[in-house]
């Protein structure tokens, strides 16, 4: 009986893409196996995903005419930039300075003699703020070793009782502890206080309005550095409101006003954040991105929930004609074939005619390793009756995985690397023009004694 190839496409493929892809695969296989039948198993439109309700579940799919949420998007973008580079706002002030900057000798900026933080020889208002920043680690913060002596940041009031600032110190300590930011707080302070950006911005802040803006920028930098140390906020239980309160407390301690970001830095940073961070782009294009991603991501999710129909369809196509069949599955097509062949082998015996399985750029090995493959319990071996398996991968294809290490010692399982020299995602579809793919399939066919 003549050998037959059955091609099973991957996720996100619909009719037009399938026709072009299968024409390429059929041409390459027919050139090497002139007597074999090459057939396709197109399943995308019947078993693939679609947005049945027209995408009404997606915020942003329909344009919000009143522009609601723009301010939140801008704020999220700014903090995205700060988490990636906590010193970026200070860098703006260090480079751009202020339009109304005074002379560097501090003229026009008060240097009160009763200021406990005044530094002899330093007259710039920004220098006083930087001096305060260096003293912030005197706070008795849980997780930090206490420093001896009084906290000069919150001197006692006229009646000998703690000044109102002492209550803010307690709140700051409680906030840092409650959000998981206390362990990285001192390191965040050191990073910011010792930075060249802070020093240069401090030199430019020669008057009180500039010093107050500098205080806000320093506070935001410290908060961002602490959040970044906790995994960009992923490992910290810190809400946006708590983050903002942390900035307020630090800014007040430094003599600034954190109700709004510094005008000079925000004017530059805000525009930059909206251009270079991903969040504004994701927000603006969420609807289009979701619609565009539905065939690819949706097919995978739909198969995980309702894969039995596709497996039954594949079983019918495999057994529809007599003779040995080589099954070639790309991506999700490979997952479905592994599931089908393993289920049938474990319950009713091998699928008739299925002599060789070739998976290309498939996630089946990874899903089995994490216990998400339908047919095989975690850690289990391939059942008796499972055919020979050639698994093809490309290191540049982040959706391709190794199978042989997942089934150690199983002689039926072989991995083969294809080097497309293409970046992802192009590498995920670049297999089909690689001569080495068809050479390896030809070798596997010969090793299986098919034809």
N, C-alpha and C positions, 0 to 999 in steps of 0.2 A: 504494500500500500504506500501511496505517495506521502511524503512528509508534508506537514502543514505548519505554518506560522500563524499565530493569532496575536495581534497587537492590541494591547489594552492601554489607552491613553491615561494621562494623569489629571490632576485637579485643575479646574478652571477652563478646560478645553470645551469649546462649543463647535458647532457645525463647520463654520468657515475655517477656523484654526485646525480642526481635525482633518479636513480634506487636504490641506497643504502639508501637514505633518505626516499623515499616512502615505501620501504620494512619495515623499522623500524616503521613508522607511521601506516601502514596498520596492522602490527602484533599487535601493542598495542591497536588500535581501535577495531580490530576483537575480541580480548580477552574480551573486555568489552561489545561489541555490536555484539554478534555472528550472529544475523539475518540480520545485515545491510550490504549493499554493500559499499565497500570502493574503491573509484576511484581517479585517479590522473588527474590533468590538467597541463600537461607539456607544457610550452610555451617558454622555454629558447632559443631553437635553432631557432624558427620561429620569435619570437618577441624580442629576446635579441640583444645586441649590439655586433658588431665586427668591426675590423679596415679594412674597405673596400679597402683602398689604400695601405694596408700593413704597415701602420705606418710611412709614409713618412713625416707626419706633426710633428714628435717628434724629436727635437734636441737631438743628442746623441744616437739615436737608432742604427745608424751605427757608427762603431768605427772611430774616427778621428785620422788617422795615424800620423799626424805631432804633436799631443799633444797640439794643440792650445787651449787656455783657461785654461791650468793647472795653470798658474800664477794667473789668476783671481780667480780660484777656491780656491787656497791656501790663497789669500788675504781675500776672503769672509769668509773662515773658521776661519782665525785669528780674524776677527772682530766679527764673531759670538761668539767666545770664550770671547772676550773682553766685548761685550755687556752683556753676562751672568755674567761675573766677571771682572769688570773694573780693578781690582788690580792684575790680574793674571800675567801680564808681570812683574810688579814690584816684585811680589812674587818670580819669577824665579831669578831676580837679587839679591833679598835679601837672597835667599837660596844658589844660585850657585856662585854669585859674578862674578869676572873676572879672567881669567887665569893670567893676568899681573897686578893684584892688587898691589898697593903700600902699604906701612905701613899706619896704621890708623892715624898717626900723621900728614899726609899730605906731607911728604917729597917727592919731585919729582913733586909736583903740585904747580903752582904759586899762590900766595896769594897777588895780587897787592894791594899796599897801597891805590891807587886811586880808588879801587873798592868800589862804594857806598854801596854795599851789604855785604862787608866783616864783619863777626861777630867775635868780640874779643874772643879769646880762642878756636875758631873752625878753624882748618886748612885743613880739608878734602875738596877737590874740590866739592864733592857731597853736602856738607852742604851749600855751596854758592848757588847751584842750588835750593835746598829746600827752602832757604831763599827767593829767587826770586819767587818761586811758592807761598809762603805765601803773597807776595805783589801783585799778579796779580789781586786781586779783587779791586785794586785801580783804575782800568780802569773805565771810564765813560761809562758803558754799559747800553743801554736802558733796563728798567725793574729792574735795580739795583740802590739802593740809592747811589748817588755820595759821595765820601769821600773828605773832605777838604784838601787843600794843593796840592803841585805839585806831579806829578807822578814820583817817583824816577827811574822808569824803563826806562824812555825816557828823560834824561836830555837835556837841551837846547844845541845847537851847539855853536861853537866859535863866530858866528855872532849874537848870541842871538835868532836865529830862532829855532823852534823845530827840534830836530835831526830826521834823517830818520826813526827812530823807531816810532816816533809819528804817521806817516802815517800808519804804520802797526797797531797801536792801533786803529785808526779810522776804518781801514778795519776789524779788529777783532770785534769791536762793531757792525759794520754794518752786518757782517756775522752772528753773534750770533742772532741779531734781525731778520734778514731775514730768518733764518732757524728755528726759534721758540725755540732756545736753551737758550736764554737769561734768562728766569725765573729760570732755574735749574743750571745756570753756577756757581754761588757762592757756592751753596751746593755741586756741583761736585768738585770745588776747595777745599773746606773744607774736603770733604771725602778723597780725595787723599793726601792733604798736611798733614792731621793729622793722616794718616794711619801708622801703625807699619811697613808695607811693605816699604813705602817710606823712613821712617827713617832708617831702616836697610840697604836698598839699598844705601842710601846716605852715610852711614858710610863706605861702601865698595868702593865707587867711590872716590879713593884717587888721581887720576890724571886726566888731562884734557880729554883724549879720553874716559875715563869711565864716566866723568861728562857729556860729550856731548851725550853719549848713554843714560845716566840716564835722561837727558832732553827730549829726544825723547820718552822714556817710560812713563815719567810723563805726557807729552802732550797727548799721546794716551790714557792714563788712564783717564785724565780729559775729553777728548772728548767722550770717551766711557761712562763715568759716566753721562755726560749731555744727551747723546742719550738715555741711559737706563732710566733716569728719565722721558724722553719724551715718554716712552713706547717702548723701544728698537728701536727707530727711527720711529715707526708707527705714532706717533702724531707729528713728526717733519718733516718739509719740507726740508730735508737735503739730497742732493745727495752725492754720493761717492766722487765726485770732491770737493764739499764744505767741506765734512768731512776731506779730505786730506789737504785742504788749512787751515782749522782750526788747524790741527795738526802742519802744517808748521809754522803758525804764533805763536802758543804757544811755539813751540820748539825754534824758533828764539829768542823769548822773554827770554827764559831760557838759551840761549847760546849754543844751540845744532844745529844739522843738521838733518832735518826730511826727507831728500830725500829718505832714506831707513830706515827700522826699525833697531833698535840696533842689532848688529851682535850676541851678546851673548844671548840676550833674544829671538831673532827671531829663532835662531838655535834650541832652545828647544820648544818655543811656537808654531812655525810653524808645527813641527812634531806632537805635541800633538793635535793641532787644526784639522789637517787632520785625526786624528784617532778618536777623540771623538765628533766632531760636525757633525750634520746631513747633512750639505750642500755638502761636498765632496761625501758622500755616495749617496745623491740624484742625484748629477750630474753624477756620474759614472754609476749609475743604473737607470737613468731616463727612458731609452728605455724599459728595462726589467720591471720596475715598472709600466710603462704606459700600456704595453701589458698585464701584470698580473692583473692590476686594471680595465681594460676595461670591462670585463664581469660584475663586481659588480657595479662600478660607472657608466659605460656606459649604463647599463640597466636602471638605474634610469633616467639618462638624456634623453635617447631615449623615455622612457615612458612619461616623461613630455612634450616632443615635439610631439610624435606620439602615444599617448596611446589609441586612438580610436580603432585601430585594435585589441589590446589585450582585451579591454573591450567587443568588439563584439564576440571575440573567447570565452571568459568566459561566456557570455550570452548564446551562443549556447550550450556549455557544460552543463550549469545548467538546461536548458530547454529540453535537449535531452531525458530525462527519466522522467516519472511521479513520483509523490510521494514527500514527504517532504525531503528537502536536507539541511544538515548542511555544511556550507562553512567554511573551515579552511584555512586561508591565512597567510603565513609567510612573514614578512618584506614587500617588494614591492608587493608581492601577496596580502597582506592585503590592501595596498593602492588602488590597482586596484579594489578590491572587494568593498571597501567603495565607491569609485567613481561610479562604475557601479550601485550599489544598490541605491545610492542617486540620480543619474541622472534618473534612470528608475522610481523611486518612485515620483520624482518631475514632470516628464513629461508624462509618460504613465501608471503609476501604478506600484505596486510591481512586482518584477521578479517572475514568477510562480515557486512555489516549494521552494523558498529560505526562510526557516523558522528561521534559526539561523546563525549568523555570528560569527566566532571566529577568531580574529586577534592575532598573536603571534609575539612579537618582531617587532611591526609595527610602522612606522613613520606617519601614517595617522593623528593622533591627532595633532602632531606638525605641519604638513603641513597645516591643517585647521587653527590652531592658527595664523600662519604667513600669511594666505591668499594664500597659494600655492596649495590647493587641488582643483582639476579640477571641481568637482561636486558641491561644497558648497562655496558660497560667504563668505568672512571673517565675523565671528561673527554670522552666521546664524545657526538655529537649524536644526536638522535632519528632513527631510520631513516626512509627514504622509505616512505610508506604508513601512518605513524602518524597517527591522526585529530587533529582539533582538540582542544585540551586547555584546559579552564577549571579553574583551581586556586583553591579558595576557602580562605581562612585567617582567623584572628582573632588579633590580637596578644596577647590574653590567654590563648590556647590554646598552651601550650608544646609541644604535639605537632603543630602546624601549621607549614608552611614555604612559602617562596616558590619558585615553579618558573621563572618567566620569567628571573631573573638566572642561573639554572643552565644555561639553554639560550638564551644571548644571540643575538638576531637571528632567532630562530625565530618566524615570524608565527603559527604554530599554537598557541603557548603564551601564555595570558593569566592573570594573577592578579587575584583580586577579594577585597577585604577586607570581612568582616562584623564589625560591632561589637555584640557581645552585652552588653557591660558586666558580664559575669559573671567571677568569678575562676576560676582553674584548680582542680580538674578540671571544674567545671560547664561552663566555656566549651567544653570538647571535645565536649559533646553539645548545646550550646545553639543550634547552627546551624538545626535543623529547624523551629523556630518563628519564624525571622526572615523576614519578608516579602521583605527585600532579596535573600535567597538565591534564592528562586523567581523574582523579577524578573530577576535576572542570568541564571538558567538560561533563562528565556523569551527574553531578548535573544540568548544564545548559540545557541539553537535557530534563531532567525530569521537570524542571521549565517551559520549553516551551511547555510541553505536547506533545512531538514528540515521535513517535515509537509505 
